[in-house]
Amino acid sequence: MSNQQDKPAPTDKTLNNDTSPTKEIYVSTDIEADGPIPGPHSMLSIGSAAYLEDKTLLATFSANLELLPEASAHPQTTEWWDRNRRAYRKTRVNMESPEVAMKRYVE
């Protein structure tokens, strides 16, 4: 087994044997939820888009999530969703478990 202390820490120029500097990637994420606190309330959907600095789109992700079994909707958030039923309905199609969706998110 090699001694990890003998190896220098990777830098932006040595990762993946690449000699060019690492490019910045910007990720914009939006979630919809049925309340303000994770756990007592459920995240209904998540979406992200990754861009380079020059605004080149690299990737997108979206998922509608099943409700947490122990969670309940917050009354004020429910009032908002009641006024925005069409948007709410869009979060309730093709749902998947949060565990599956979050694993997909990091892949």
C-alpha positions in Angstrom: 0.0 0.0 0.0 1.4 3.4 -0.9 1.8 6.2 1.6 -0.7 8.9 0.7 1.6 11.5 2.3 4.2 11.0 -0.5 1.7 12.3 -3.1 1.1 16.0 -3.5 -2.5 17.2 -3.3 -4.1 17.6 -6.7 -4.5 21.1 -8.0 -6.7 22.4 -10.8 -3.9 21.7 -13.2 -3.2 18.1 -12.1 -6.7 16.7 -11.8 -7.3 14.1 -14.5 -3.8 14.7 -15.9 -5.1 17.9 -17.5 -2.6 20.7 -17.8 -5.3 23.4 -18.5 -6.9 25.4 -15.7 -10.3 24.1 -14.5 -13.3 25.9 -15.9 -15.9 27.3 -13.5 -19.3 25.6 -13.6 -22.3 27.5 -12.3 -25.4 25.6 -11.1 -28.8 27.2 -10.8 -31.2 25.2 -8.7 -34.9 25.7 -7.9 -37.2 23.7 -5.7 -40.9 23.6 -5.0 -42.1 22.5 -1.6 -45.3 22.3 0.5 -43.7 24.1 3.5 -40.7 26.1 4.7 -38.9 23.4 6.7 -37.4 20.1 5.2 -38.6 17.1 7.1 -41.9 18.3 8.5 -42.7 19.4 5.0 -42.0 17.8 1.6 -40.0 19.0 -1.4 -42.3 18.6 -4.3 -39.8 19.1 -7.2 -36.2 20.0 -7.9 -34.6 21.3 -11.0 -31.1 22.4 -11.8 -29.1 23.7 -14.8 -25.3 23.7 -15.1 -23.6 26.4 -17.2 -20.1 27.5 -18.1 -19.1 31.2 -17.5 -19.9 32.0 -21.1 -23.5 30.7 -20.5 -23.0 27.5 -22.4 -25.6 25.0 -21.0 -23.8 21.8 -19.9 -26.7 19.8 -18.3 -30.1 19.9 -16.8 -31.9 17.9 -14.2 -35.4 17.8 -12.9 -37.5 15.5 -10.8 -40.9 15.5 -9.1 -40.8 13.9 -5.7 -43.1 11.7 -3.8 -44.3 13.2 -0.5 -42.5 12.2 2.7 -44.8 9.8 4.6 -44.3 11.6 7.9 -44.6 15.1 6.5 -47.6 17.4 6.1 -48.2 20.5 4.1 -47.9 23.9 5.8 -51.2 25.8 5.9 -49.9 29.0 4.4 -48.1 27.1 1.6 -51.2 25.1 0.9 -53.1 28.4 0.5 -50.5 29.5 -2.1 -50.7 26.1 -4.0 -54.6 26.4 -3.9 -54.2 29.6 -5.9 -51.7 28.0 -8.3 -53.3 24.6 -8.9 -51.9 24.2 -12.4 -48.3 24.6 -11.2 -49.1 22.2 -8.3 -50.4 19.5 -10.6 -47.2 19.7 -12.7 -45.3 18.7 -9.5 -47.4 15.6 -9.1 -46.7 13.8 -12.4 -44.0 11.2 -12.9 -43.0 11.3 -9.2 -40.1 9.3 -7.8 -38.9 8.7 -4.3 -36.5 11.4 -3.0 -33.8 8.7 -2.5 -33.9 7.7 -6.1 -34.0 11.2 -7.4 -31.2 12.5 -5.3 -29.0 9.6 -6.3 -29.7 10.5 -10.0 -28.9 14.1 -9.2 -25.4 13.4 -8.2 -24.6 10.9 -11.0 
